[in-house]
Amino acid sequence: MQFTHEHREIQKTLKRYIDEQINPYVDEWEAAEMFPAHEVFKGLGRLGLLGLTKPEAYGGMGLDYSYSVAMAETLGHIHCGGIPMAIGVQTDMCTPALARHGSDELRAQFLAPAIAGDMVGCIGVSEPGAGSDVSAIRTYARKDGDDYVITGQKMWITNSLQADWMCMLANTSDGPAHRNKSLIMVPLRENGKPVKGFEVGQKIRKIGMNSSDTGLLFFDEVRVPQRYRIGEEGAGFLYQMQQFQEERLWAAASCIESLNLCIQWTIDYAQGREIFGATIADQQWVQFKLAELKTEVESLRALTYLACEHYVAGQDVTEWATMAKLKAGRLNRLVPDTCLQFWGGMGYTWDNRVSRMFRDGRLASIGGGADEVMLGILSKIMGIAQRPDHRA
Ligand SMILES: Cc1cc2nc3c(=O)[nH]c(=O)nc-3n(C[C@H](O)[C@H](O)[C@H](O)COP(=O)(O)OP(=O)(O)OC[C@H]3O[C@@H](n4cnc5c(N)ncnc54)[C@H](O)[C@@H]3O)c2cc1C
């Protein structure tokens, strides 16, 4: 996969916005444990960056997925992981199923304003009792006349302290766990006020991704019209698994540039810091370690581009996207940890860029499917483990 002039122009536009409108405020937003999502998304929306791969009819640019990869990479220039993640939720996690399977009415009501940056979205899959095992969610959408009445809890939801709507996975019948779920568009706030029955139970404090807000949410008989369901009833689990493909490709692409920056900052520091009559970078051990890390990151790039190429060609990329997500999780631990060591005590200070990456990057092995979940999927594809359907 080669980036064209158009990819580079989009990257340049985004980089300028990051340098002028995001990076100067990152420290402030990290300390506040919140960033102004509506303000930042509006700026990105004006530049057309929130709908690169979305249909033109709803304000998108109708481009192929390689443009999403190009954008995700450039988000790595943001001086923290939380804001890229929040943007990725909007572009590649809570909107793909809506764009692909949503009715025209739903897309006009929810997708178009998300692309314009007028509405903030979130994706509601995980619950207190169900994270890795998505099939175990308990939130239930009961039919009542033309409505669904939704009761349950969602946990760990990124953007949820500010979001206008949630793309929610809920049980809509009592049938088998993989066929009883639907994706439903649930308005969370109107004019900034929570809708009836919706409540933020807790803003969750975390070891990293601090500028990104994460909530535990309660739904008590929240009423939405049944026409707010995305696509077919009972197809929600399948739609979510498809949606995870983009989430996982995005997760891989978004850390390539940030990991390379982490290595570069460390080279710069190591070249300036003297120990035992030479610089840290003069130590062959340090040189070899950094060269090894760079090789790992470029391998991740190759894997991600390959996955993207297959995806753009319309193929099922479960295997490639899963491998890329797994590798991204591993490298988000290995690279900042190895680099931090070479900063000595400075690496152990709170405001150090590498230490922030060490804390933020830890999430990559947990969120969007833990490393072990990725390994489970790969084991099934490789025929080592049985698929659930094949069990007696
Ligand atoms: C900061 C943050 C943001 C998030 N944002 C969102 C969001 O916006 N929307 C959303 O829906 N969810 C979100 N999540 C939830 C995230 O996807 C889940 O945390 C993740 O899927 C893991 O689920 P869990 O935390 O319930 O861990 P569990 O499911 O309890 O798993 C715990 C651990 O068990 C191990 N494990 C799991 N499966 C296996 C296996 N098959 N074999 C061996 N070991 C295994 C893994 O090490 C795993 O980390 C977010 C989480 C965090 C921390």
Ligand as a Chemical Component Dictionary entry (heavy atoms), coordinates in Angstrom:
data_LIG
# 
_chem_comp.id                   LIG 
_chem_comp.type                 NON-POLYMER 
_chem_comp.pdbx_formal_charge   0 
_chem_comp.three_letter_code    LIG 
# 
loop_
_chem_comp_atom.comp_id 
_chem_comp_atom.atom_id 
_chem_comp_atom.alt_atom_id 
_chem_comp_atom.type_symbol 
_chem_comp_atom.charge 
_chem_comp_atom.model_Cartn_x 
_chem_comp_atom.model_Cartn_y 
_chem_comp_atom.model_Cartn_z 
_chem_comp_atom.pdbx_ordinal 
LIG C1  C1  C 0 -9.842  3.113   29.052 1  
LIG C2  C2  C 0 -10.828 2.129   28.474 2  
LIG C3  C3  C 0 -11.666 2.525   27.448 3  
LIG C4  C4  C 0 -12.612 1.629   26.942 4  
LIG N1  N1  N 0 -13.535 2.068   26.006 5  
LIG C5  C5  C 0 -14.576 1.267   25.684 6  
LIG C6  C6  C 0 -15.649 1.748   24.879 7  
LIG O1  O1  O 0 -15.642 2.909   24.426 8  
LIG N2  N2  N 0 -16.698 0.928   24.618 9  
LIG C7  C7  C 0 -16.748 -0.352  25.090 10 
LIG O2  O2  O 0 -17.717 -1.034  24.825 11 
LIG N3  N3  N 0 -15.743 -0.845  25.844 12 
LIG C8  C8  C 0 -14.674 -0.072  26.158 13 
LIG N4  N4  N 0 -13.655 -0.549  26.942 14 
LIG C9  C9  C 0 -13.761 -1.914  27.473 15 
LIG C10 C10 C 0 -12.713 -2.873  26.930 16 
LIG O3  O3  O 0 -13.016 -3.229  25.615 17 
LIG C11 C11 C 0 -12.683 -4.050  27.897 18 
LIG O4  O4  O 0 -12.041 -3.584  29.078 19 
LIG C12 C12 C 0 -11.961 -5.247  27.345 20 
LIG O5  O5  O 0 -12.720 -5.829  26.310 21 
LIG C13 C13 C 0 -11.684 -6.298  28.427 22 
LIG O6  O6  O 0 -12.850 -6.589  29.127 23 
LIG P1  P1  P 0 -12.847 -6.565  30.738 24 
LIG O7  O7  O 0 -12.222 -5.312  31.188 25 
LIG O8  O8  O 0 -14.221 -6.878  31.194 26 
LIG O9  O9  O 0 -11.866 -7.731  31.137 27 
LIG P2  P2  P 0 -12.242 -9.282  31.284 28 
LIG O10 O10 O 0 -13.159 -9.696  30.204 29 
LIG O11 O11 O 0 -12.675 -9.518  32.691 30 
LIG O12 O12 O 0 -10.841 -9.946  31.029 31 
LIG C14 C14 C 0 -9.779  -9.778  31.986 32 
LIG C15 C15 C 0 -8.530  -10.424 31.430 33 
LIG O13 O13 O 0 -8.757  -11.796 31.237 34 
LIG C16 C16 C 0 -7.875  -12.263 30.233 35 
LIG N5  N5  N 0 -8.637  -13.000 29.209 36 
LIG C17 C17 C 0 -9.744  -12.600 28.553 37 
LIG N6  N6  N 0 -10.151 -13.541 27.676 38 
LIG C18 C18 C 0 -9.273  -14.565 27.793 39 
LIG C19 C19 C 0 -9.125  -15.844 27.158 40 
LIG N7  N7  N 0 -10.002 -16.253 26.221 41 
LIG N8  N8  N 0 -8.098  -16.628 27.511 42 
LIG C20 C20 C 0 -7.207  -16.235 28.464 43 
LIG N9  N9  N 0 -7.284  -15.054 29.098 44 
LIG C21 C21 C 0 -8.304  -14.239 28.771 45 
LIG C22 C22 C 0 -7.206  -11.044 29.604 46 
LIG O14 O14 O 0 -5.918  -10.897 30.132 47 
LIG C23 C23 C 0 -8.089  -9.907  30.052 48 
LIG O15 O15 O 0 -7.403  -8.672  30.124 49 
LIG C24 C24 C 0 -12.670 0.303   27.428 50 
LIG C25 C25 C 0 -11.788 -0.089  28.439 51 
LIG C26 C26 C 0 -10.896 0.796   28.975 52 
LIG C27 C27 C 0 -9.999  0.332   30.112 53 
# 
loop_
_chem_comp_bond.comp_id 
_chem_comp_bond.atom_id_1 
_chem_comp_bond.atom_id_2 
_chem_comp_bond.value_order 
_chem_comp_bond.pdbx_ordinal 
LIG C1  C2  SING 1  
LIG C2  C3  SING 2  
LIG C2  C26 DOUB 3  
LIG C3  C4  DOUB 4  
LIG C4  N1  SING 5  
LIG C4  C24 SING 6  
LIG N1  C5  DOUB 7  
LIG C5  C6  SING 8  
LIG C5  C8  SING 9  
LIG C6  O1  DOUB 10 
LIG C6  N2  SING 11 
LIG N2  C7  SING 12 
LIG C7  O2  DOUB 13 
LIG C7  N3  SING 14 
LIG N3  C8  DOUB 15 
LIG C8  N4  SING 16 
LIG N4  C9  SING 17 
LIG N4  C24 SING 18 
LIG C9  C10 SING 19 
LIG C10 O3  SING 20 
LIG C10 C11 SING 21 
LIG C11 O4  SING 22 
LIG C11 C12 SING 23 
LIG C12 O5  SING 24 
LIG C12 C13 SING 25 
LIG C13 O6  SING 26 
LIG O6  P1  SING 27 
LIG P1  O7  DOUB 28 
LIG P1  O8  SING 29 
LIG P1  O9  SING 30 
LIG O9  P2  SING 31 
LIG P2  O10 DOUB 32 
LIG P2  O11 SING 33 
LIG P2  O12 SING 34 
LIG O12 C14 SING 35 
LIG C14 C15 SING 36 
LIG C15 O13 SING 37 
LIG C15 C23 SING 38 
LIG O13 C16 SING 39 
LIG C16 N5  SING 40 
LIG C16 C22 SING 41 
LIG N5  C17 SING 42 
LIG N5  C21 SING 43 
LIG C17 N6  DOUB 44 
LIG N6  C18 SING 45 
LIG C18 C19 SING 46 
LIG C18 C21 DOUB 47 
LIG C19 N7  SING 48 
LIG C19 N8  DOUB 49 
LIG N8  C20 SING 50 
LIG C20 N9  DOUB 51 
LIG N9  C21 SING 52 
LIG C22 O14 SING 53 
LIG C22 C23 SING 54 
LIG C23 O15 SING 55 
LIG C24 C25 DOUB 56 
LIG C25 C26 SING 57 
LIG C26 C27 SING 58 
# 
